[in-house]
């Protein structure tokens, strides 16, 4: 008789939340996370994160490089996506355009 494989999908558990207004200077995730006041334990346990951009567009790079207002991946107003923890930890963000973009992040473990 062949072996049976059962796949179990566990629902992510929220473990920390933060929100920050981005500036016109590229900021590393470590800097942003520090300003959000997310507990270190939540950061260490994060597997994924729900990322949302509101109020203004932002630019991001997830390869560790610094974005500019014209170079990077555009995150338009209303952007919302679940990211792997490694993307977020390597990310750098910058506000794009007039007005401040608000970055909201919900950690998931």
KOLVOSE-681478 format. One record per atom (N, C-alpha, C): residue number from 1; residue in one letter; atom name; x, y, z. Coordinates in nm, 4 decimals, padded with zeros to 6 digits, m for minus. Layout:
BEGIN
[NUM; "A"; "CA"; [X; Y; Z]]
...
END
This chain:
BEGIN
[1; "X"; "N"; [00.0845; m00.1169; 00.0000]]
[1; "X"; "CA"; [00.0000; 00.0000; 00.0000]]
[1; "X"; "C"; [00.0896; 00.1240; 00.0000]]
[2; "X"; "N"; [00.0640; 00.2229; m00.0900]]
[2; "X"; "CA"; [00.1466; 00.3437; m00.0953]]
[2; "X"; "C"; [00.1274; 00.4299; 00.0295]]
[3; "X"; "N"; [00.2346; 00.5009; 00.0648]]
[3; "X"; "CA"; [00.2283; 00.5922; 00.1802]]
[3; "X"; "C"; [00.1391; 00.7110; 00.1466]]
[4; "X"; "N"; [00.0715; 00.7615; 00.2456]]
[4; "X"; "CA"; [m00.0152; 00.8769; 00.2287]]
[4; "X"; "C"; [00.0542; 00.9997; 00.2847]]
[5; "X"; "N"; [00.0517; 01.1051; 00.2080]]
[5; "X"; "CA"; [00.1119; 01.2311; 00.2504]]
[5; "X"; "C"; [m00.0002; 01.3296; 00.2813]]
[6; "X"; "N"; [00.0039; 01.3844; 00.4003]]
[6; "X"; "CA"; [m00.0971; 01.4824; 00.4397]]
[6; "X"; "C"; [m00.0275; 01.6161; 00.4590]]
[7; "X"; "N"; [m00.0755; 01.7165; 00.3894]]
[7; "X"; "CA"; [m00.0204; 01.8505; 00.4030]]
[7; "X"; "C"; [m00.1105; 01.9308; 00.4955]]
[8; "X"; "N"; [m00.0496; 01.9913; 00.5960]]
[8; "X"; "CA"; [m00.1252; 02.0712; 00.6914]]
[8; "X"; "C"; [m00.0816; 02.2160; 00.6762]]
[9; "X"; "N"; [m00.1753; 02.3022; 00.6489]]
[9; "X"; "CA"; [m00.1485; 02.4463; 00.6365]]
[9; "X"; "C"; [m00.1891; 02.5116; 00.7676]]
[10; "X"; "N"; [m00.0922; 02.5721; 00.8339]]
[10; "X"; "CA"; [m00.1210; 02.6380; 00.9607]]
[10; "X"; "C"; [m00.1526; 02.7844; 00.9333]]
[11; "X"; "N"; [m00.2529; 02.8341; 00.9983]]
[11; "X"; "CA"; [m00.2885; 02.9749; 00.9829]]
[11; "X"; "C"; [m00.1851; 03.0614; 01.0538]]
[12; "X"; "N"; [m00.1417; 03.1708; 00.9888]]
[12; "X"; "CA"; [m00.0464; 03.2589; 01.0534]]
[12; "X"; "C"; [m00.1059; 03.3265; 01.1763]]
[13; "X"; "N"; [m00.0228; 03.3445; 01.2769]]
[13; "X"; "CA"; [m00.0654; 03.4085; 01.4009]]
[13; "X"; "C"; [m00.0046; 03.5481; 01.4063]]
[14; "X"; "N"; [m00.0856; 03.6542; 01.4200]]
[14; "X"; "CA"; [m00.0308; 03.7890; 01.4313]]
[14; "X"; "C"; [00.0567; 03.8005; 01.5556]]
[15; "X"; "N"; [00.1732; 03.8669; 01.5410]]
[15; "X"; "CA"; [00.2640; 03.8736; 01.6550]]
[15; "X"; "C"; [00.3204; 04.0123; 01.6816]]
[16; "X"; "N"; [00.2940; 04.1070; 01.5984]]
[16; "X"; "CA"; [00.3439; 04.2425; 01.6214]]
[16; "X"; "C"; [00.2924; 04.3333; 01.5115]]
[17; "X"; "N"; [00.2735; 04.4609; 01.5430]]
[17; "X"; "CA"; [00.2232; 04.5562; 01.4448]]
[17; "X"; "C"; [00.2970; 04.6873; 01.4609]]
[18; "X"; "N"; [00.3247; 04.7516; 01.3473]]
[18; "X"; "CA"; [00.3868; 04.8829; 01.3517]]
[18; "X"; "C"; [00.3465; 04.9659; 01.2320]]
[19; "X"; "N"; [00.3601; 05.0970; 01.2475]]
[19; "X"; "CA"; [00.3240; 05.1904; 01.1414]]
[19; "X"; "C"; [00.4214; 05.3076; 01.1468]]
[20; "X"; "N"; [00.4669; 05.3517; 01.0299]]
[20; "X"; "CA"; [00.5631; 05.4618; 01.0247]]
[20; "X"; "C"; [00.5410; 05.5422; 00.8975]]
[21; "X"; "N"; [00.5676; 05.6722; 00.9033]]
[21; "X"; "CA"; [00.5663; 05.7564; 00.7841]]
[21; "X"; "C"; [00.7057; 05.7535; 00.7230]]
[22; "X"; "N"; [00.7133; 05.7222; 00.5950]]
[22; "X"; "CA"; [00.8422; 05.7169; 00.5261]]
[22; "X"; "C"; [00.8900; 05.8566; 00.4925]]
[23; "X"; "N"; [01.0200; 05.8710; 00.4789]]
[23; "X"; "CA"; [01.0807; 06.0003; 00.4479]]
[23; "X"; "C"; [01.1387; 05.9974; 00.3066]]
[24; "X"; "N"; [01.1996; 06.1075; 00.2663]]
[24; "X"; "CA"; [01.2634; 06.1188; 00.1356]]
[24; "X"; "C"; [01.4047; 06.0627; 00.1324]]
[25; "X"; "N"; [01.4451; 05.9961; 00.2406]]
[25; "X"; "CA"; [01.5755; 05.9298; 00.2485]]
[25; "X"; "C"; [01.5519; 05.7806; 00.2654]]
[26; "X"; "N"; [01.6250; 05.6977; 00.1911]]
[26; "X"; "CA"; [01.6093; 05.5528; 00.2021]]
[26; "X"; "C"; [01.6388; 05.5081; 00.3446]]
[27; "X"; "N"; [01.5522; 05.4214; 00.3965]]
[27; "X"; "CA"; [01.5673; 05.3700; 00.5318]]
[27; "X"; "C"; [01.5714; 05.2182; 00.5289]]
[28; "X"; "N"; [01.6649; 05.1588; 00.6038]]
[28; "X"; "CA"; [01.6708; 05.0138; 00.6143]]
[28; "X"; "C"; [01.5559; 04.9647; 00.7007]]
[29; "X"; "N"; [01.5237; 04.8370; 00.6873]]
[29; "X"; "CA"; [01.4170; 04.7808; 00.7686]]
[29; "X"; "C"; [01.4535; 04.7881; 00.9167]]
[30; "X"; "N"; [01.5801; 04.7656; 00.9520]]
[30; "X"; "CA"; [01.6212; 04.7714; 01.0926]]
[30; "X"; "C"; [01.5899; 04.9082; 01.1519]]
[31; "X"; "N"; [01.6145; 05.0147; 01.0766]]
[31; "X"; "CA"; [01.5855; 05.1506; 01.1241]]
[31; "X"; "C"; [01.4351; 05.1714; 01.1394]]
[32; "X"; "N"; [01.3588; 05.1293; 01.0393]]
[32; "X"; "CA"; [01.2127; 05.1452; 01.0436]]
[32; "X"; "C"; [01.1543; 05.0638; 01.1586]]
[33; "X"; "N"; [01.1978; 04.9401; 01.1714]]
[33; "X"; "CA"; [01.1459; 04.8527; 01.2764]]
[33; "X"; "C"; [01.1741; 04.9125; 01.4148]]
[34; "X"; "N"; [01.2924; 04.9693; 01.4328]]
[34; "X"; "CA"; [01.3266; 05.0316; 01.5598]]
[34; "X"; "C"; [01.2351; 05.1477; 01.5940]]
[35; "X"; "N"; [01.1949; 05.2248; 01.4926]]
[35; "X"; "CA"; [01.1073; 05.3397; 01.5176]]
[35; "X"; "C"; [00.9626; 05.2975; 01.5422]]
[36; "X"; "N"; [00.9257; 05.1751; 01.5000]]
[36; "X"; "CA"; [00.7893; 05.1263; 01.5202]]
[36; "X"; "C"; [00.7674; 05.0729; 01.6610]]
[37; "X"; "N"; [00.8742; 05.0369; 01.7306]]
[37; "X"; "CA"; [00.8607; 04.9836; 01.8656]]
[37; "X"; "C"; [00.8067; 04.8417; 01.8708]]
[38; "X"; "N"; [00.8295; 04.7627; 01.7671]]
[38; "X"; "CA"; [00.7841; 04.6236; 01.7667]]
[38; "X"; "C"; [00.8765; 04.5445; 01.8597]]
[39; "X"; "N"; [00.8221; 04.4641; 01.9509]]
[39; "X"; "CA"; [00.9059; 04.3874; 02.0435]]
[39; "X"; "C"; [01.0037; 04.2950; 01.9711]]
[40; "X"; "N"; [01.1230; 04.2815; 02.0266]]
[40; "X"; "CA"; [01.2270; 04.1979; 01.9655]]
[40; "X"; "C"; [01.1801; 04.0541; 01.9469]]
[41; "X"; "N"; [01.1041; 04.0016; 02.0425]]
[41; "X"; "CA"; [01.0553; 03.8631; 02.0322]]
[41; "X"; "C"; [00.9669; 03.8459; 01.9098]]
[42; "X"; "N"; [00.8817; 03.9434; 01.8820]]
[42; "X"; "CA"; [00.7940; 03.9356; 01.7640]]
[42; "X"; "C"; [00.8777; 03.9388; 01.6373]]
[43; "X"; "N"; [00.9807; 04.0211; 01.6358]]
[43; "X"; "CA"; [01.0684; 04.0305; 01.5191]]
[43; "X"; "C"; [01.1404; 03.8987; 01.4936]]
[44; "X"; "N"; [01.1899; 03.8379; 01.5985]]
[44; "X"; "CA"; [01.2651; 03.7122; 01.5847]]
[44; "X"; "C"; [01.1767; 03.5970; 01.5402]]
[45; "X"; "N"; [01.0493; 03.5994; 01.5762]]
[45; "X"; "CA"; [00.9576; 03.4906; 01.5416]]
[45; "X"; "C"; [00.8854; 03.5115; 01.4095]]
[46; "X"; "N"; [00.9042; 03.6286; 01.3471]]
[46; "X"; "CA"; [00.8320; 03.6590; 01.2240]]
[46; "X"; "C"; [00.8708; 03.5630; 01.1112]]
[47; "X"; "N"; [00.7706; 03.5047; 01.0476]]
[47; "X"; "CA"; [00.7920; 03.4206; 00.9303]]
[47; "X"; "C"; [00.7464; 03.4922; 00.8036]]
[48; "X"; "N"; [00.6397; 03.5697; 00.8181]]
[48; "X"; "CA"; [00.5832; 03.6479; 00.7089]]
[48; "X"; "C"; [00.5314; 03.7785; 00.7669]]
[49; "X"; "N"; [00.4971; 03.8706; 00.6786]]
[49; "X"; "CA"; [00.4413; 03.9976; 00.7249]]
[49; "X"; "C"; [00.3437; 04.0504; 00.6210]]
[50; "X"; "N"; [00.2349; 04.1066; 00.6696]]
[50; "X"; "CA"; [00.1400; 04.1759; 00.5843]]
[50; "X"; "C"; [00.1880; 04.3201; 00.5744]]
[51; "X"; "N"; [00.2196; 04.3640; 00.4524]]
[51; "X"; "CA"; [00.2752; 04.4974; 00.4281]]
[51; "X"; "C"; [00.1706; 04.5794; 00.3535]]
[52; "X"; "N"; [00.1463; 04.7020; 00.4010]]
[52; "X"; "CA"; [00.0479; 04.7896; 00.3377]]
[52; "X"; "C"; [00.1050; 04.9309; 00.3277]]
[53; "X"; "N"; [00.0762; 04.9982; 00.2147]]
[53; "X"; "CA"; [00.1190; 05.1365; 00.1933]]
[53; "X"; "C"; [m00.0055; 05.2222; 00.1737]]
[54; "X"; "N"; [m00.0151; 05.3328; 00.2506]]
[54; "X"; "CA"; [m00.1281; 05.4240; 00.2378]]
[54; "X"; "C"; [m00.0784; 05.5681; 00.2335]]
[55; "X"; "N"; [m00.1643; 05.6576; 00.1949]]
[55; "X"; "CA"; [m00.1437; 05.8033; 00.1926]]
[55; "X"; "C"; [m00.0581; 05.8538; 00.0776]]
[56; "X"; "N"; [00.0448; 05.7815; 00.0375]]
[56; "X"; "CA"; [00.1311; 05.8205; m00.0741]]
[56; "X"; "C"; [00.2074; 05.6967; m00.1193]]
[57; "X"; "N"; [00.2597; 05.6986; m00.2399]]
[57; "X"; "CA"; [00.3363; 05.5854; m00.2915]]
[57; "X"; "C"; [00.4749; 05.5787; m00.2268]]
[58; "X"; "N"; [00.5346; 05.4600; m00.2335]]
[58; "X"; "CA"; [00.6693; 05.4381; m00.1813]]
[58; "X"; "C"; [00.7481; 05.3576; m00.2833]]
[59; "X"; "N"; [00.8802; 05.3600; m00.2695]]
[59; "X"; "CA"; [00.9685; 05.2749; m00.3496]]
[59; "X"; "C"; [01.0393; 05.1811; m00.2531]]
[60; "X"; "N"; [01.0700; 05.0603; m00.2995]]
[60; "X"; "CA"; [01.1378; 04.9618; m00.2152]]
[60; "X"; "C"; [01.2375; 04.8827; m00.2981]]
[61; "X"; "N"; [01.3413; 04.8368; m00.2315]]
[61; "X"; "CA"; [01.4304; 04.7342; m00.2864]]
[61; "X"; "C"; [01.4447; 04.6287; m00.1789]]
[62; "X"; "N"; [01.4394; 04.5016; m00.2175]]
[62; "X"; "CA"; [01.4508; 04.3927; m00.1205]]
[62; "X"; "C"; [01.5821; 04.3168; m00.1349]]
[63; "X"; "N"; [01.6742; 04.3725; m00.2125]]
[63; "X"; "CA"; [01.8051; 04.3091; m00.2307]]
[63; "X"; "C"; [01.9124; 04.3731; m00.1421]]
[64; "X"; "N"; [01.8703; 04.4603; m00.0513]]
[64; "X"; "CA"; [01.9648; 04.5276; 00.0371]]
[64; "X"; "C"; [02.0126; 04.6607; m00.0156]]
[65; "X"; "N"; [01.9860; 04.6902; m00.1431]]
[65; "X"; "CA"; [02.0253; 04.8177; m00.2019]]
[65; "X"; "C"; [01.9283; 04.9285; m00.1631]]
[66; "X"; "N"; [01.9750; 05.0519; m00.1740]]
[66; "X"; "CA"; [01.8923; 05.1669; m00.1376]]
[66; "X"; "C"; [01.8120; 05.2160; m00.2580]]
[67; "X"; "N"; [01.6797; 05.2252; m00.2444]]
[67; "X"; "CA"; [01.5982; 05.2813; m00.3517]]
[67; "X"; "C"; [01.6118; 05.4331; m00.3542]]
[68; "X"; "N"; [01.5716; 05.4913; m00.4642]]
[68; "X"; "CA"; [01.5579; 05.6365; m00.4739]]
[68; "X"; "C"; [01.4127; 05.6640; m00.5109]]
[69; "X"; "N"; [01.3782; 05.7881; m00.5298]]
[69; "X"; "CA"; [01.2398; 05.8189; m00.5676]]
[69; "X"; "C"; [01.2083; 05.7739; m00.7099]]
[70; "X"; "N"; [01.3112; 05.7372; m00.7877]]
[70; "X"; "CA"; [01.2889; 05.6923; m00.9256]]
[70; "X"; "C"; [01.3422; 05.5516; m00.9528]]
[71; "X"; "N"; [01.4190; 05.4936; m00.8612]]
[71; "X"; "CA"; [01.4778; 05.3603; m00.8820]]
[71; "X"; "C"; [01.4320; 05.2674; m00.7702]]
[72; "X"; "N"; [01.3751; 05.1550; m00.8077]]
[72; "X"; "CA"; [01.3252; 05.0572; m00.7116]]
[72; "X"; "C"; [01.1928; 05.0018; m00.7610]]
[73; "X"; "N"; [01.1249; 04.9331; m00.6752]]
[73; "X"; "CA"; [00.9933; 04.8774; m00.7063]]
[73; "X"; "C"; [00.8888; 04.9712; m00.6476]]
[74; "X"; "N"; [00.7972; 05.0181; m00.7318]]
[74; "X"; "CA"; [00.6926; 05.1100; m00.6882]]
[74; "X"; "C"; [00.5860; 05.0356; m00.6080]]
[75; "X"; "N"; [00.5570; 05.0871; m00.4899]]
[75; "X"; "CA"; [00.4465; 05.0379; m00.4088]]
[75; "X"; "C"; [00.3408; 05.1484; m00.4079]]
[76; "X"; "N"; [00.2364; 05.1353; m00.4893]]
[76; "X"; "CA"; [00.1368; 05.2421; m00.4996]]
[76; "X"; "C"; [00.0496; 05.2515; m00.3748]]
[77; "X"; "N"; [m00.0199; 05.3620; m00.3614]]
[77; "X"; "CA"; [m00.1160; 05.3779; m00.2525]]
[77; "X"; "C"; [m00.2147; 05.2620; m00.2599]]
[78; "X"; "N"; [m00.2389; 05.1983; m00.1474]]
[78; "X"; "CA"; [m00.3298; 05.0847; m00.1437]]
[78; "X"; "C"; [m00.2607; 04.9509; m00.1591]]
[79; "X"; "N"; [m00.1289; 04.9511; m00.1835]]
[79; "X"; "CA"; [m00.0543; 04.8255; m00.1945]]
[79; "X"; "C"; [m00.0708; 04.7461; m00.0663]]
[80; "X"; "N"; [m00.0993; 04.6167; m00.0806]]
[80; "X"; "CA"; [m00.1119; 04.5276; 00.0343]]
[80; "X"; "C"; [m00.0733; 04.3879; m00.0103]]
[81; "X"; "N"; [00.0234; 04.3274; 00.0593]]
[81; "X"; "CA"; [00.0716; 04.1962; 00.0188]]
[81; "X"; "C"; [00.1385; 04.1275; 00.1370]]
[82; "X"; "N"; [00.1363; 03.9954; 00.1386]]
[82; "X"; "CA"; [00.2094; 03.9203; 00.2404]]
[82; "X"; "C"; [00.3489; 03.8924; 00.1869]]
[83; "X"; "N"; [00.4492; 03.9306; 00.2656]]
[83; "X"; "CA"; [00.5897; 03.9124; 00.2280]]
[83; "X"; "C"; [00.6546; 03.8081; 00.3169]]
[84; "X"; "N"; [00.7550; 03.7410; 00.2619]]
[84; "X"; "CA"; [00.8394; 03.6534; 00.3418]]
[84; "X"; "C"; [00.9258; 03.7405; 00.4325]]
[85; "X"; "N"; [00.9617; 03.6891; 00.5478]]
[85; "X"; "CA"; [01.0423; 03.7645; 00.6440]]
[85; "X"; "C"; [01.1747; 03.8092; 00.5833]]
[86; "X"; "N"; [01.2364; 03.7252; 00.5007]]
[86; "X"; "CA"; [01.3668; 03.7605; 00.4426]]
[86; "X"; "C"; [01.3558; 03.8827; 00.3517]]
[87; "X"; "N"; [01.2456; 03.8988; 00.2806]]
[87; "X"; "CA"; [01.2270; 04.0181; 00.1976]]
[87; "X"; "C"; [01.2237; 04.1426; 00.2841]]
[88; "X"; "N"; [01.1443; 04.1359; 00.3915]]
[88; "X"; "CA"; [01.1291; 04.2525; 00.4779]]
[88; "X"; "C"; [01.2607; 04.2880; 00.5468]]
[89; "X"; "N"; [01.3318; 04.1876; 00.5942]]
[89; "X"; "CA"; [01.4584; 04.2134; 00.6648]]
[89; "X"; "C"; [01.5644; 04.2747; 00.5740]]
[90; "X"; "N"; [01.5581; 04.2467; 00.4444]]
[90; "X"; "CA"; [01.6547; 04.3027; 00.3483]]
[90; "X"; "C"; [01.6059; 04.4320; 00.2844]]
[91; "X"; "N"; [01.4814; 04.4697; 00.3111]]
[91; "X"; "CA"; [01.4188; 04.5819; 00.2410]]
[91; "X"; "C"; [01.4706; 04.7175; 00.2875]]
[92; "X"; "N"; [01.4711; 04.8096; 00.1915]]
[92; "X"; "CA"; [01.4901; 04.9509; 00.2198]]
[92; "X"; "C"; [01.3763; 05.0240; 00.1502]]
[93; "X"; "N"; [01.3195; 05.1227; 00.2196]]
[93; "X"; "CA"; [01.2037; 05.1965; 00.1707]]
[93; "X"; "C"; [01.2351; 05.3452; 00.1613]]
[94; "X"; "N"; [01.1656; 05.4122; 00.0701]]
[94; "X"; "CA"; [01.1732; 05.5575; 00.0587]]
[94; "X"; "C"; [01.0363; 05.6089; 00.0142]]
[95; "X"; "N"; [01.0005; 05.7265; 00.0623]]
[95; "X"; "CA"; [00.8785; 05.7920; 00.0177]]
[95; "X"; "C"; [00.8964; 05.8308; m00.1293]]
[96; "X"; "N"; [00.7891; 05.8258; m00.2065]]
[96; "X"; "CA"; [00.7977; 05.8593; m00.3484]]
[96; "X"; "C"; [00.6960; 05.9673; m00.3794]]
[97; "X"; "N"; [00.7427; 06.0884; m00.4032]]
[97; "X"; "CA"; [00.6512; 06.1965; m00.4376]]
[97; "X"; "C"; [00.6210; 06.2876; m00.3200]]
[98; "X"; "N"; [00.5242; 06.3767; m00.3421]]
[98; "X"; "CA"; [00.4846; 06.4743; m00.2397]]
[98; "X"; "C"; [00.3976; 06.4059; m00.1347]]
[99; "X"; "N"; [00.4118; 06.4466; m00.0115]]
[99; "X"; "CA"; [00.3358; 06.3857; 00.0977]]
[99; "X"; "C"; [00.4072; 06.2612; 00.1477]]
[100; "X"; "N"; [00.3770; 06.2204; 00.2681]]
[100; "X"; "CA"; [00.4446; 06.1053; 00.3295]]
[100; "X"; "C"; [00.3644; 05.9769; 00.3099]]
[101; "X"; "N"; [00.4331; 05.8732; 00.2648]]
[101; "X"; "CA"; [00.3708; 05.7412; 00.2562]]
[101; "X"; "C"; [00.3694; 05.6804; 00.3961]]
[102; "X"; "N"; [00.2601; 05.6142; 00.4304]]
[102; "X"; "CA"; [00.2511; 05.5436; 00.5578]]
[102; "X"; "C"; [00.2691; 05.3954; 00.5315]]
[103; "X"; "N"; [00.3667; 05.3351; 00.5998]]
[103; "X"; "CA"; [00.3943; 05.1927; 00.5885]]
[103; "X"; "C"; [00.3405; 05.1240; 00.7125]]
[104; "X"; "N"; [00.2494; 05.0303; 00.6936]]
[104; "X"; "CA"; [00.1931; 04.9520; 00.8045]]
[104; "X"; "C"; [00.2368; 04.8078; 00.7857]]
[105; "X"; "N"; [00.2804; 04.7459; 00.8956]]
[105; "X"; "CA"; [00.3296; 04.6077; 00.8891]]
[105; "X"; "C"; [00.2715; 04.5269; 01.0040]]
[106; "X"; "N"; [00.2108; 04.4129; 00.9705]]
[106; "X"; "CA"; [00.1607; 04.3179; 01.0696]]
[106; "X"; "C"; [00.2462; 04.1934; 01.0615]]
[107; "X"; "N"; [00.3249; 04.1650; 01.1654]]
[107; "X"; "CA"; [00.4069; 04.0434; 01.1688]]
[107; "X"; "C"; [00.3178; 03.9216; 01.1839]]
[108; "X"; "N"; [00.3572; 03.8139; 01.1171]]
[108; "X"; "CA"; [00.2844; 03.6867; 01.1244]]
[108; "X"; "C"; [00.3855; 03.5776; 01.1564]]
[109; "X"; "N"; [00.3491; 03.4892; 01.2486]]
[109; "X"; "CA"; [00.4379; 03.3760; 01.2805]]
[109; "X"; "C"; [00.3646; 03.2454; 01.2613]]
END
